[in-house]
Amino acid sequence: MKFFAIILLFCVGTSHPVKAQENEDLKSVEMIFDEALSDNTAYESLRYLSKEIGGRLPNSPEVREAVKFTAELMRSAGADTIFYQEMMVRNWIRGEETASLISRVHGTREVIISDLGMAVPTGTEGIQAKVIEVNGIEELEMLGEEAIRDRIVFFNQPMDPALKSTFTAYGRAAAQRVQGPSAAAKYGAVGAVIRSLTLATDEYPHTGVTRYDEEVPKIPAVCICTAHADLLSEWLKSDPDIELFFRTSGRLLPDVESYNVIGEIRGTEYPDEYIIIGGHLDAWDTGEGAHDDGVGCIQSIEVLRIFTELGIKPKHSIRAVMFMDEEVSGTGSVTYAEHVRSSGEKHLLAIECDRGGTSPVGFYIDAPDETIARIVQWKPFFLPYGIHLFTRGGSGADVGRLKEFNTVLIGYLPDTNRYFDYHHSPNDTFEKVNKREMQMGSAANAALIYLIDKYGLE
């Protein structure tokens, strides 16, 4: 059995204890990577989650199937305890989506759109109006109500390709999707169309949630693929009277019940102190939710499987958490934090995996300087695998709430250059995930948890 080898490492005597300890840890890390890279369990699990279950809105039959599937995965991965955290989630249902550009100069052209999550429908007749283009919310005030009233506002701010971080580029452009429709409605707009948030020029609309200001009318809002956003912008230069027609029928129904899914291996010395790793189980329904965030969920469960297969008995309790409803309302993170608050559980560490399944680069650490320094000392164990970035940074939306409990927060960081090619789009499919890249990430997380569990953070 594989676990005999790792147990043997703890039994070797030497006259150089410090060096021997380093060698022992290096061998353990190597075994973790070897196990992850030579096993197909996680990749086949992602295949099933993506291809057989698919897109997973938090209110959907698909997500209920995913809850059952991941609970069983945790059981087979060696979790000795599995439990659910109940919550109520928004029940938004996607409907019909169709759109066309209508121009006296260029003719009529169908374009590819996607309804934004939580957006109100157009009604059966759809809406048709002249288009006004803006490069971000701040331009609305400059144009004023006279220019905007009764028009469809076309938010065409692109993600900035010059920024070092694609997530920074996403964050700077995302306001037009999240707050843009309500901002346009304040000036009398009848609809909003938002350039998809991706650095790629393609025909995949990249959806996402929009949040309405209850003080202004709610207007229909869609995203448009970048190829057709560029087309619309070009047509407007020669025909400023161009009109856009679109029809959507998404609707909001009464809230429904859903769950966080949690599996744990109890600690041998500190069972009431927790190290958690998680991703979000929900995913937008237009794709398969492979990169966002099927990979993060499966990688988290894989930590349990690797520990079990190698016979690693953690000192602290290790939890894999499948957070629910990250994409719409963040209810899963609220529910988990409330559990920690009411139970008084001590959480030493929380790792979030929600940046896709490409090759690992390192970890962002949200902790005091001395804790970051302690984690950085293990960097040499990861360098042979190209994992080199151990630095201060943010963690993620699902674990971020645990900061109030003095939990060390870590964001797992893969290479994100391609992530927004897939994010929130029909392009987010199982085929876009490379097995080796995914499993390098599984091993990186398992190895870091192994070291932190063994030595602690103080």
Residue, then its C-alpha position, 0 to 999 in steps of 0.5 A: m500500500k502507498f501509505f506504508a512509504i509515507i509512514l516510513l518517512f517518519c521512522v528514519g533516524t539520522s545524526h542530522p535532524v534538521k536536514a533529515q526533516e527537510n528531506e522527509d518533507l520533500k519526499s512527502v510532497e513528492m509523493i503527494f504530487d506523484e499520487a495526484l498526477s498518476d490517478n484518474t479519479a478527480y478528472e473522471s469526477l470532473r467529467y461527470l460533474s461537467k458532462e452528465i450534470g452540467g450547468r448548475l444554477p443554485n435553484s436547479p435540478e442539476v445542482r441538486e444532483a451535484v449535491k448528491f454526487t459530491a457527497e458520495l465523492m467525499r465518502s469514497a474519498g475517505a471522509d468520515t463525516i459528511f453533512y449539509q448546511e441548508m439555506m434558501v436561494r434565489n430562484w431565477i429561471r432563464g428563458e428565451e434569448t434572441a437579439s438583432l441589430i437593425s440598421r438602415v445602412h447595414g441591414t439586419r443582423e442577428v447577434i448572440i446575447s445571454d440574459l443576465g442573472m436576475a434580470v427582468p424579462t422584456g415581455t413577449e413583444g421584446i424591446q426595440a430602441k435606438v442604441i447609445e454607446v458608453n465606455g463605462i458607467e461614469e459616461l452616463e452622467m456626462l451624456g445626461e438624461e436627454a441623450i439616454r432616455d428611451r434608448i438602450v444603453f450599450f456598455n462597451q468598456p473592455m477588459d484592459p489587456a495591459l493589466k498584469s492581473t486578468f482578475t484586476a481587469y475583470g474587476r475594473a470592467a465588471a461594474q457595467r454588468v453588475q450596476g450598469p442596468s440600474a445606472a442607465a435606468k436612472y437616466g430613462a434607458v429602456g434596456a441595457v446591453i453589456r459587452s461580455l467580460t472576456l479578453a477574447t474576441d469570440e461568439y460566446p456571451h459571458t453572462g453573470v449576475t446583475r443587481y438592481d437598485e430598488e429605487v429606480p425602474k428595473i430594465p431588461a439587461v443582456c450581455i453580448c458576445t465580444a465579436h458582436a459588441d465590436l460589430l455594433s460599435e463599428w456600425l454605430k460609427s456610420d449609422p448612429d440611428i441603429e436600433l437593437f431588438f432583443r427579447t428575453s423571458g427569464r423570471l424570478l420565482p419564490d426562493v427554494e432550498s439548497y445546501n452547502v456540502i461538507g466532508e471532513i477527515r477528523g484530526t487525530e490531535y486537534p479534532d476541533e481545529y479546522i483546515i478547510i478547502g473549498g470551491h463553489l458548486d453552483a455554476w452558470d447554466t449556459g456552460e458546463g461549469a468546468h473551470d468555474d468552479g467544477v475544478g475547484c470543487i473536485q480539487s478540494i475533494e481530491v485533498l481528502r482522497i490523497f490523504t486517505e490513499l497515502g495514509i496521512k492522518p492529519k492532526h487537525s480536522i480537514r474539511a472539503v466545502m462545496f459552497m452553494d450560491e456563489e454566483v448569485s447571492g453568496t448565500g453559501s458563504v454567509t451560511y458557513a460563516e454563521h455556522v462557525r459563529s454559532s458553533g465556536e469552531k476554530h478555523l486555522l486555515a481556509i483555502e479557496c479554489d475558484r480561479g479555474g483549472t490551469s497550471p498552478v502558479g502559487f498562493y495569495i495569503d491573507a494573514p499577518d506578516e509572520t504567518i506569511a513568512r512561515i508559509v513562504q519557508w516551504k516555497p522550495f518544496f514547490l519550486p520543482y513544479g513551477i509553483h513560485l508565488f507565495t505572497r500577500g493577496g486576497s482569497g475569495a468570496d466564499v472563505g473571505r467571511l472567515k477573516e473575522f474569526n482570525t482565520v488565515l485565508i489563502g487563495y489558490l492561484p493558477d495561471t489566469n491568462r486563459y481563465f476569462d476565455y471560459h468564465h460564465s460562458p458556453n465555452d466553459t466545458f470539460e474539454k477545456v480542462n487539462k488533466r495534468e494542469m488540474q492535478m498539479g493544482s490538486a497536489a499543490n493544495a494537498a501539499l500545502i495543507y499537509l505542511i500546515d497541518k503538520y507544523g501549524l502556523e505559529 
